Amino acid sequence: MITLPVIQGPSSYKLTGHLQKFRENPLGFLENLTQYGEIATFRVAHKRFYVTRDPQLIKDVVITNSKAFQKIKLTHMFKTLLGEEMLWTDEALYMSPIQPSQLKQHLTYNKEAIAKIIEKHTETWEEGQLRTIVKDIRQIVVAVLLQLVFGISIEEKDKIHYVQALMRKKEKLGKIYIRLPLHQPDSDEQLEQLLFERVQMRVQNKTAGNDLLQYILNSYGEDSDEREIYEQLNSIFLSMYEMITHVCSWSIHLLSQNTREHLQLHKEIQAYASGESLSTKNLTYMRKIIAESMRLYPPLWLFGRQAREDIQIDGYSIKKGEIMLISPYMMHRHEDYFLEPSEFLPDRFEKGGSIDVPSYMYMPLGIEHQAERGMDYITEIVTIFLSEMTKRFLFQLTKPESIAPMAGVMLNMKEELKVNVHKVHAQS
């Protein structure tokens, strides 16, 4: 008789199991589980969870034996483990039914529009000025995405208003970590009404646009359902808003901490993207920066699979209903696969993207094939965003200490990121 290995984990006699400990410090809790090996277990009420850092086991769960496991919806998982809800659905990450070639064409057409939005927002920044940079990023990203997704151009004064709308929506769903002053109690309803009316107008008038709304309309053909199209686009808009803000914020934080890498990126920008016509084709170091930022602070830091049946996999016994959690945040910091895993080392990525580690060790948006188009789109927008910002400014952290991540639906910053902005011409 073969005896299967027992999966170890911390003990708990509480009815809620380890839920309180998990919620107090999710990242610390997962880090503590590594003492039990490449797979460990914990309990939330009656539900048994497993966490693994073994790439072969991850592949066997998600790919080889995928029929034996079902995907856990992120909305349900974060609600159960953290008591938080998401603004967007999992499917929004895949940008379906928009094809990769369409996304590429779409961004090529809109590069100059993005550049103009950033230029307009930053034209009043003064040399050496202290900026709460994440607030600026949020305002710019919401303006960019209103343009890219719905074809809506907004005035400078409206940016804060729409960011307030999104933050108010987040407050309704649960706790948040970055709060903005809210002056208009119905701001979120006004934003939703604006976006829905935009969809209605385009459906009814059959007018064309150079936005994602147009690609969605084309996929529906004559059978356009205004509400369904709005819900799909709104989910894409919200997911992209969260993801792009996340990657841009952590990238600027890392650049402001690392002068050598910041200056190297600045030289590349000056060489390839400093003219009036923005070109990102040759920005290989920029892509290394973004890839390394998403390694350290992946937008999707936790996902899971639930066993449909009792199964033995890689020598372990998993019962029906039990859940296997996979944390890209933990995987990306695995000391057996990443040299100095906690350090910001963009050159670990070759040719601006690939990395010499086993499959399923680098997965900032999960490991579904469909997520690739979402990641490519995010990376390209962030590349344009950071190119325009770095072309104009260098960022200096106000204090040397790193800001720690705090796990919610996204990896939030435990404190506000404040940087001094220095105009590029003042540095030469």
N, C-alpha and C positions, 0 to 999 in steps of 0.2 A: 504494500500500500504506500503510495507516494504522499508525503506530507507537504502541503503547500506552505510557503513562508507566511508568517503572521505580519501584517502591516501594523507598524507601531505608530503611536501618537500620544499626546498628553491626555491625562485622565480628567474626568469631570463628573461630578455627581449632581449637578444642577439640572433641573428639568429642561432648561434652555440649552444645555450642553455648553459649547464654547462660544455661543453667539456674542455674549457681552465682551469677552476678551477679543474676539475678532473685530467687533465694532470700535473698540477703544483704540486699536492700532492695527489695521488690516495688514500693512506691509511688514510691521514688526512681528505680527503673528505668523505670517507665512515664512519669514526669515527664520523664526524659531523652530519651525517644523523641519528645517533642513537637517537638524541634529538627528532626526530619526531615519535619515537615508534619502534616497532618490524618490521614494514614494512614502507619504505619511498620511495619517487619517485624523479627522476630528468630527465632532457631532454638533448639529444644530437641531435641538429638540429631538424628534425621533429619526431625523434624516442623517444618514452617514455620508460624509464627504471624504474624498481623497485628493491629495495634491501631489503632482509629480513634476520632476525636473529631468526625467529620463527621455531623451529625444526618441529612442526606439519605441518606448511605451506610448508616447504621444502619437507617433505615427501609426502604431497598431490600433490605438483607440479611435483616432479620427479618420484614418484612411483604410488600413487593412481590414479592420473589423467594424467599419462604420455602420453597417446594418444592425449591429448589436447595440449601438448607442444612438440616442437622439440628441439633437442640439438643444441646449438650454437657452431660451430667449434671454437676452441681456436684461430686458426690462424686468423680468421675473427674478433673475438671479440677484441683481442689485437691490431690488425691493426686499428680498428674503434676507440677504446677508448684511446689507447696510441700512435698510429702511429708506432708501432713496429711489426715486423714479427717474427715468430718462425722458428727455424731450423728444427723442427720435427712436425709430425702430431699427432693428438689426439690418433689415433689408436695405436701408438707406446707404449703408456702407458700400454696397455693391453697385450703386448707380444704375440699377436695372430700370428700364430696358435700353438705356443709352449705351451705345457701343464705344469701345476704346478709341476707334478712329474718329468718331464724332466728338468725343471729349477733347482730343488733340486739336482738331480743327477749330473747335469752339474757343479754346484758350489762345490759339494762334491769332484768331480774329480779335480777341478782347485784351491782348497784352497791353496795348496802348491805353485802353480805358482804365485798366488797373493802375498803370503808372500815373495817370492823371489824377486819380483819386488819392493816391499816396502823396503826390506832389502838393495837391490842394490842402490836404490835412496837415502837412508838416511845414508849410511855407511860413508860418508864424513862429516856429520854434527858434529860440535864441541860443547863441553859442554858450555852452556850459550849463544850460538850463536843466534843472532837476525835473524829470518826468516820471509819473507813475505809469510806466510804459504799457502795462497790460490793459489799462483803460483805453489808452490810445490805440492799441492793437484791436481791441474789441470794436471801437468805433470805425476803424478803417475796414476791418473784415466784414462788418455788417453792411457797409456801403458797397464793398466789392461784390458780395454775394447777392445783394438785391439787384445789382447790375447783371451778374452772370446768370443767376437762376431765373429772375422774373423780368429782366430788362428794364428795371426801374432805376432812374438816376435821382439821387436825393441831394438836397442842399446841405451844406456844412452843419447848419443849426439842427437839422433833423437827425444827425447821427447819434447824438446822445439820447435823443428821444426813443429811437428804435432799440438802442442797447438797453435802455431802461425797461423797455417792453419785454425783451428777452429775459432780463434778470428778474423781473416781476413774475414772469411765467415760471422760472426756476424756483422762486420762493414759494409759489403755490404748491409745487410738487414736493418740496422738502428743503432741508437745510442747504445753504450755499456758503461759500467761503470768500467770495468777492462781492461786496455790496456797493451799489451805486445809489445816490439819492434819487428818490422817486417823487416827482412833482405832479404827475398826472395819473390819477387812480385808474383811468380806463385806457392806459397806454397800450396794454397788450391786446385789448379788443380792437383798438384802432389799427394796430399793425395787421392783425388777422384779417380785418375787413379790407384793408388796402390790398393785401395779397390775393384774397379771394376775388375781389373786383377786377384785379388784373387778369386773372384766369378767365373770368366770365367775359371780359371785353375781347380777349383774344379768341376765345371759342366762338362767340357770337358773331364777331366782325370778320373772323377768318383772316386777321392781319398777321403778317409774318414778322419774325424777330430773330435776332442772333443770340439767343439765350437757351438755357436748358428747357425752358417751357416749350420752345419750338420743337425740340427733339421729342419731348413727351407727346405733344400734340400730333406729331407725324406718326408716332407709334400707335396712337389710338385711331387715326384715320377719321372716318365719318361718325364713328360710335363714341364720341367724346362725352365723358361724364364730368361735368365741371367740378363737382365735389370730390370725386375720386382723384382727378388730376391735381387739384389743390392739395389734398392730403398727401399725395406722393411727393409733390414738389416741396411742400412745407417740411416734410420729414428729411428730405435731402438738404434743404436749406439749413435746418437746425443742426443736423449731424455735421455738415461741412463747417458751420459756424463754430461748433465746439472743437472739432478736430484741428482746423487751421489756426484758431486762436491758441490752442494748446501747443502745437508744434512751433509756431512763431514765438510764443512767449518763452518756452524753454530754450529755444535756439538762441534768442537774444540774451537770455540769462547766462547761458554757457559762453557765448562770445564775450560778454561783458566781464566774465571771470578770467578769460584766457586771452591775454593780449597778443601772444605770438600767433595763435590761430586766427584771431580777429584781423590782424594786419595782413596775414597771408591771404585771407578771403578778400580783404579790401583791394589788394594788388590784382587779384584775379578779376574783380568787378571792374577796376579801372581799365584793365586790358580788353575785356570782352563785352562789358555792358554799360559803359560810361557815356555812350553817345545818345542822341535823341531817339534812335530806333533800338529798342531793347532786344538784346539777343542773349538767350540762356543756353544755347546749344553747347558751348564749350565750358560751361561752369562746372567742371568736374569736382573742384574742391568744395564748392557750394553744396553739391549733392552729398559729398562726404560729411559735411557739417550737419545736414538735415538727417542723414541716415544715422549718424552717431547720436544726435539729439533724440531721435525716436528709439534708439537702442536704450538709452538711459531712462527716458521718460516716454514709454510707448503710449499712444493714444488709447489703445485697448489693452489694459493692463491685466485683465482677468476674463476668462470665459470658461465654459464647461460643457460636459456631455453626461447624459444620464443613461444608465444601462437599461435596455429594453427587456433584458432577460438575464438569468444567472449565466455568468461566463467566466472561464479561466483564460487569462491573458498574460503572457510573459511570466507565467509561474505564479500569478496572483489570482485570487478568487474574488470576483466582484458580483454582488447580488443585484437582482432586479430592483430598480428604483434608486440605487446608490449613484452618487454623482462624482465624476472625475473633474477636478478643477485644474486648469492650466493657466499659469501666470507668465505672460511675456516679460513682465518686469523682473521676475525671479530668473527666468531662463536667460535673459540678456545679461544677467550678472553672475552667471555660472562660471566659477573660477577655473574649471577644467577646460573651458572652451574659449574664454576671453581673457587675454592678457590684461592685468590690472583692470578688472571689470568695472570698478567704480570711477575710473579716470576717464576724462574727456579726451579721446584719442581718435580724431577723424581719419587719420591715415590707416587705421585698421581696415577701412573699406577700400577696396581696389576699384579703380575706374569709376569712382563716384557712386557705386551701388553694391557690387557683390562683396561677399565676405567669406573667408575660408573657415567655415564651421559646418557641422552636419545640418542636413535639412531639418526644419522645424526648430532651429535654435534662434532664428531671427524672424519675428512675426509681430510687428507693431500693430497690425490690424487683424490679427488672427491668421489662420492658415488656409482658409477657404480660397480656392482659386479665384472666385468671383471678386474677392476683396482686392485683388491686384489692381483692377481698374480704378477703384476708389483711392488706393494708396498712390498710384501714379498721378492721378488728378490732384490730390492733396499736395504731393511733392512738387508738382509743377507750379501750383499757385503759391506755395511757400517759397519756391525758388524765385519767382517773380517778385513777391513781397519783400523778401530779404535782400534781393538785388537792388531794388529801388531804395530801401532803407539804408543799406550799407553804402550805396553810391553817394548818399547825401550826408550820412552821419556815422560816427564811431560812438560806441556806447561804453560808459565807464560805470561799473558798479559802485555804489556809494559806500559799501563796506565789503571787506574781503570774504566774509563767510558765505558759504553756499546756502541757498534757500532750500529747505527740505520739502519733499513732496508729501502730500496728504491725500490718501486714497478716498475718493468718492466715486461717482460715476466716471469721472476723469481724475487724473493725478493733478490735483490743485496745488498751488503754492501755499505754504503755511503762513506766509506774510506777503505783503505787497512788494512787488519788484520795482524798486526805484533806481533809475540810472541817470547819470549826467550825459546829455547829448552834446557832441562836439561836431561842428560842421566840418566837412571834409576839407574844404579850402583853407580852413584855419589850422589844419594839421600839417599842411605842406610847407 
